[in-house]
């Protein structure tokens, strides 16, 4: 393990019941890097984040974050480790009954004994970093999707974590919000010295900001490399994904019985 | 094809399998719910250490239920006054109207009707809120922020329900007695002195009022535990949350009525 490695996943497998989701994943993230985990919907990307966050335990292999094996920690140990992590959920997951300010202040109030004046300064600092200091008193229901995502990002970095995980940060955003979110991820990673793990299937936006990419398909890593290596890859799966081709190794049609049989054409081929 | 008593064997086998699966699922769910309630008790420290959290929930569960409880109590008391007078005057004992109204409310109607209203008003709201928090990943977000949702969200709501329920039942009974007084004394003309004095001498603090309070505490525990469990266990979809909300109202209403029978059998056995 490199001494600036923050996340190390070694030979990890995971099953939901009898259905294998991940089969022998190896992944490393170093401090200061933006790492993208890409793959089509349902390939196990979010499951990987949940394993790193300790919400589920691997059925095989180890997940180490900041030197600690996540699967072996008890609840107190896990909660201690999670204070070093931030997570941006797909739709923000803001607490809808409290204001933007209180959302960002939430962890500071829960985990520190800071006076309210200091909390106020810190919250405004974090909101300023995502460009929403002026929205501090708004309620989550008053925010657009992009704004909610940025508030959630401010909340995720409230305790200055070492690792921030992003679950589909670009999903459903307009082009301006898309650019803002991408730049924020890069800028915050560089400024705060974080490690960012971005789960996404937005190739073009993420390739602009990432240092390294892992491609996951059917529970295994099928390709990895820098943004340029991925752009120029001639692996059929990566090529199809990066260029958004509708057919290829990932077929357009979901597996089904023969079309002619489904249409009951009795021996005639469609 | 094999038939048993006119039924095809395969159909019978399927029916028995279904029954078995549903029974196992039911028992499993009861065990899961019991563990959930034990987890609430184990995580209750925060609800008392940071009592502000519980007070906030008392406002949402209790204070916001006041209107429906007070208005219903008044009407139930007024009906009791009318019906009671009709019956009592047949035997020339209309002066005992105060006793009838107070006993009915304090022993039974106060705790039971207030609990049914609480289940519909606050229980359903708790389930919907927790279910939606789960569906919108707010509970997961809390866990990822190293904040335990059992301690921070569930336990304060549980204790708020347990504290609110007896207070609401007492207010329901008080409004009911006022309603009975308005109809019996002010409208019909029953003697005011005998209305209050007979009530005062007949209603026993321990046997009637305290037992009523115990009932409403038990109902509060049952309703809030069911509401929280259903919300926490709801599938994170629109149908999941709506189904859980319906189950809360149905299950907690049935639980209140069943528990009322059991408690009444223990409390008032052999009393006058």
Boltz contact constraints between the chains, C-beta under 6 A:
constraints:
  - contact:
      token1: [A, 53]
      token2: [B, 144]
      max_distance: 6.0
  - contact:
      token1: [A, 79]
      token2: [B, 146]
      max_distance: 6.0
  - contact:
      token1: [A, 82]
      token2: [B, 146]
      max_distance: 6.0
  - contact:
      token1: [A, 83]
      token2: [B, 146]
      max_distance: 6.0
  - contact:
      token1: [A, 87]
      token2: [B, 144]
      max_distance: 6.0
  - contact:
      token1: [A, 89]
      token2: [B, 137]
      max_distance: 6.0
  - contact:
      token1: [A, 89]
      token2: [B, 141]
      max_distance: 6.0
  - contact:
      token1: [A, 93]
      token2: [B, 137]
      max_distance: 6.0
  - contact:
      token1: [A, 93]
      token2: [B, 138]
      max_distance: 6.0
  - contact:
      token1: [A, 93]
      token2: [B, 141]
      max_distance: 6.0
  - contact:
      token1: [A, 95]
      token2: [B, 138]
      max_distance: 6.0
  - contact:
      token1: [A, 107]
      token2: [B, 145]
      max_distance: 6.0
  - contact:
      token1: [A, 110]
      token2: [B, 147]
      max_distance: 6.0
